[in-house]
């Protein structure tokens, strides 16, 4: 028998509580508030919420907001939003101590985001892409200890 959490459509969903960096906690533990699975917001609001979450050192939660924006975005913007979500996942890997995962996601994010110049909604695509590449290179050279808290909360716009 599969005891995995499922939504009404049968898709796997984890109802387990999560810590500040999105790691699952034991059932019944008190975790962080989650971004609802059905979260939707206009792009400007999603950016503001993602920025608030990054500034509060909650990159996993920022990723969830950006992922929702990516899934709702029109086709011409999807890769940008996917890149922004990957940027937040890269930051999550930093916080979880996964240097290889951080490097990989930061580089993927940079490649996607850099393609948008100019970017819609005032997104600072060029500087975000450069920031992600610099971080990935620094992690590769000097390890996760080279990452500062400020590195994990860049201005999205």
C-alpha positions as CSV (number, residue, x, y, z in Angstrom):
1,X,0.0,0.0,0.0
2,X,1.3,3.5,-0.9
3,X,0.8,6.0,1.9
4,X,1.9,8.9,-0.2
5,X,-0.1,12.1,0.1
6,X,-2.2,12.7,-3.0
7,X,-4.4,15.6,-4.2
8,X,-8.0,15.2,-5.5
9,X,-6.6,14.5,-9.0
10,X,-4.3,11.7,-7.7
11,X,-1.0,13.7,-8.1
12,X,1.6,13.2,-5.4
13,X,1.7,16.0,-2.8
14,X,3.6,16.1,0.4
15,X,1.6,17.2,3.3
16,X,4.6,16.7,5.6
17,X,5.8,19.8,7.5
18,X,8.9,21.5,6.2
19,X,11.8,23.4,7.8
20,X,12.8,26.9,6.7
21,X,14.8,25.4,3.8
22,X,12.1,23.1,2.6
23,X,13.4,19.8,4.1
24,X,10.7,17.5,5.2
25,X,10.2,17.1,8.9
26,X,8.5,14.1,10.6
27,X,4.8,14.0,10.4
28,X,3.3,15.9,13.4
29,X,6.2,18.2,13.8
30,X,5.7,21.9,13.7
31,X,7.1,23.2,10.4
32,X,7.2,26.5,8.5
33,X,4.1,27.9,6.9
34,X,3.9,26.6,3.3
35,X,3.0,28.3,0.1
36,X,-0.3,26.8,-0.9
37,X,-0.3,24.4,-3.8
38,X,-2.9,26.6,-5.5
39,X,-1.0,29.8,-5.0
40,X,-1.5,32.3,-7.8
41,X,-0.6,36.0,-8.1
42,X,-0.1,38.6,-10.8
43,X,3.6,38.7,-11.8
44,X,4.4,41.9,-9.9
45,X,2.9,40.4,-6.7
46,X,4.7,37.1,-7.2
47,X,8.0,39.1,-7.6
48,X,7.3,41.1,-4.5
49,X,6.4,38.0,-2.5
50,X,9.5,36.1,-3.7
51,X,11.7,39.1,-2.8
52,X,10.2,39.2,0.7
53,X,10.9,35.5,1.1
54,X,14.5,35.8,-0.1
55,X,15.0,38.7,2.2
56,X,13.7,36.6,5.1
57,X,16.1,33.8,4.2
58,X,13.4,31.5,2.9
59,X,14.6,30.6,-0.5
60,X,12.7,27.3,-0.7
61,X,9.4,29.2,-0.2
62,X,10.5,31.9,-2.7
63,X,11.1,29.0,-5.2
64,X,7.5,27.8,-4.6
65,X,6.1,31.3,-5.4
66,X,8.3,31.6,-8.5
67,X,7.4,28.1,-9.7
68,X,3.7,29.0,-9.5
69,X,4.4,32.1,-11.6
70,X,6.4,30.0,-14.1
71,X,3.5,27.5,-14.4
72,X,1.0,30.4,-15.0
73,X,3.2,32.5,-17.3
74,X,2.5,32.9,-21.0
75,X,4.8,30.9,-23.2
76,X,7.2,33.8,-24.0
77,X,7.9,34.3,-20.3
78,X,8.0,30.7,-19.1
79,X,11.8,30.2,-19.3
80,X,12.4,33.5,-17.4
81,X,10.2,32.4,-14.5
82,X,11.7,28.9,-14.6
83,X,15.1,30.5,-14.3
84,X,14.0,32.6,-11.4
85,X,12.6,29.5,-9.7
86,X,15.9,27.7,-10.3
87,X,17.8,30.7,-8.9
88,X,15.9,30.3,-5.6
89,X,16.5,26.5,-5.7
90,X,20.2,27.2,-6.1
91,X,20.0,29.3,-3.0
92,X,18.1,26.5,-1.2
93,X,20.9,24.1,-2.1
94,X,23.4,26.5,-0.6
95,X,21.5,26.6,2.7
96,X,21.2,22.8,2.7
97,X,25.0,22.5,2.2
98,X,24.8,21.0,-1.3
99,X,27.6,22.7,-3.2
100,X,27.2,20.6,-6.4
101,X,23.5,21.1,-6.5
102,X,23.9,24.9,-5.9
103,X,26.4,25.2,-8.7
104,X,24.3,23.3,-11.2
105,X,21.1,25.2,-10.4
106,X,22.7,28.6,-10.4
107,X,24.3,28.0,-13.8
108,X,21.0,26.7,-15.3
109,X,19.2,29.7,-13.8
110,X,21.8,32.1,-15.3
111,X,21.4,30.6,-18.7
112,X,17.7,30.9,-18.7
113,X,17.5,34.4,-17.1
114,X,20.2,35.9,-19.3
115,X,18.1,35.3,-22.4
116,X,15.7,38.1,-21.3
117,X,17.2,41.5,-22.0
118,X,15.1,43.5,-21.4
119,X,13.0,41.5,-19.0
120,X,9.4,42.2,-18.3
121,X,8.1,43.5,-14.9
122,X,11.4,45.3,-14.2
123,X,13.2,42.0,-13.5
124,X,16.9,42.6,-13.3
125,X,17.7,39.7,-15.6
126,X,21.2,40.7,-16.7
127,X,22.5,41.4,-13.2
128,X,20.7,38.3,-11.8
129,X,22.3,36.1,-14.4
130,X,25.7,37.6,-13.7
131,X,25.2,37.2,-10.0
132,X,24.2,33.5,-10.3
133,X,27.3,32.8,-12.5
134,X,29.6,34.6,-10.1
135,X,28.2,32.6,-7.1
136,X,28.5,29.3,-8.9
137,X,32.1,30.1,-9.8
138,X,32.9,31.2,-6.3
139,X,31.3,28.0,-4.8
140,X,33.3,25.9,-7.2
141,X,36.6,27.6,-6.3
142,X,36.1,28.4,-2.6
143,X,33.2,26.3,-1.4
144,X,29.9,27.2,0.3
145,X,31.7,29.2,3.0
146,X,32.4,31.9,0.4
147,X,28.7,32.6,0.1
148,X,27.3,35.5,2.2
149,X,23.8,36.1,3.4
150,X,23.6,39.0,1.0
151,X,24.4,36.7,-1.9
152,X,21.2,34.8,-1.2
153,X,18.9,37.9,-1.3
154,X,19.7,39.8,-4.5
155,X,17.3,42.3,-5.8
156,X,15.0,40.7,-8.3
157,X,14.1,44.0,-9.9
